[in-house]
């Protein structure tokens, strides 16, 4: 080997130290405000059930009704694929996985609703329904669960706080807070309302000796003011910060938000341009913060004669696929009949892209050249894609490892890697 030429520099070490000092506050701010995705499972949907309707058999009932809808309107893989336009190779695996999911885990995230779906009731009645929800969920619940209480506006604030208190106190009395607990704050207009809700949770934690920050919550974006403030800034970004680290999600409220913008009832839908704008602002505001974004719902229910059910299924399937392509990995389901198409869309999304994603990730980790030059950010996205497929049941661990050469722990490490 030839003699290595000495590399010359012009700047002394003090310059780097000076820059480190100048940027220390920024480094700390970045670490605090943008910790990145938590890397935990995100449910593919949230199911809303009114507090007076929720019972011990609700989750199983939703699964059974969804299976009955399949038996009646798409009794085999071919008929289901024909309705939804699924690729022939996907038809069998998707249908089998949908049925298995409905039998094993029909609901991933359940929200007992004490807001719009529940309405205004006598205090004693709402107290009892909230206490009953806590007792039942403490005994048997899906992986993620919680309540949506009334908002922090003056007319219903006291009732919302009381329902939250009754529910959480009931969970504590039944053995403690479950790991998958999610709370939802609706109709938020000002960041101060988010801060006030966080203050309520802090008070509950101190009362029960819980670790600070144990209770997180989702912010429901249903008002135009939540997207754009009077000074022209994005209110939703301030809401995330006002939560003091407690915000776990931003959930888009299709119908309240559409109505707030004057969209007529016939055109209120998750794919309306107004909805796309709101969700894009939410997505940018949440990026890097660890806060997840959820799409809203459709109000077109798969009920009635077969043709009507099939039309509703096609719509729901299309909207779910559209959301997934836009990186909205979660949405709301309002009827048991939506479950087959929710899982069909999700499973097809991950299965059809699985082989390509696994091959690209294998090439990246082996540092070999393929037909796509992937960077670390893309590797994080590819590993996150495979993990989401594993979490929901679209993919199996063995097939992912065989195709990518990576186990779940290795995928998690890649997905969590921070830019350097």
C-alpha angles and dihedrals in degrees: 000000000000125000112282113238115235113249113231126209133186104203123079125224091257091071092061091048090050092051090048089054093048093050099039092098090049092049090052092047092051092050092049101042100034110036092151131236113329090231093228126129115284114204115238092227147005119227117209119209122175114248094240092051099045114104143160093278099040098109094046090045091055090052093048093048090050091051090048089053090053092047091052103038105023110016096171142028094261096054092045091049091049092054095048100032094240119175113261094241091052097046098084100040093044095048093047092049093047092054092045091050093050090052096044107031112359094168124041099180125021125192118191103212124222095163129063095347091052105035128192117327137165110287094243091054094050090045091055094045091050092048091047091050090054093049093049097044091048089060102041128002142150119256091276126031144156147120139279109218130191117284131263096258116124099253096057104017097103092048092049093051092047093051090049090050094048092049097046093043089052091053091050091050090050094055109293142295115319118236094241096053115145126180124196127210110196135201097020115179106163133038088232089068089057091049090050092052090049088052090055091052091048090053091051092050092051092048092054099035093246124158112270110260095022090125117065130174146198121241113221113216106211105134132070089231089062089064102036125022126208090261092056097254127126105263093193091066090056090047091060091053093043089060089069095225095316098102111107102167149007112220121195115225105211102195104035091047093046091048091049088059094047096252109161117245094250091059101042103119141130091255097053113121090243089056092048091052094049093048092047090055090047091049095052092044091052098042111121094000097097090245114128125219123224129195120227131240143270120237093208103108125204097235135123129035121003095261091054092047091049092050091051091047092052091050094048092045091051093048092049093049090047091053093048091052088054092051096254096136096178136050142166125268117198102179136039089239089066093063098078093054094041091057094038091055094044096045093046091048092057099036097050093052097036101094094047094046092048092049093050091048092048090051091048095051091045090048091232125145120250133165091281123056104218125196129205092267090055091047088055089051093047093049090045089052092053092045092052089051090052094046095056097040099252090119135033124228094235095054093046092051092046093052100039103027088231132113125216094265091053091049090051091051092051093046091051096045112124123219112263 
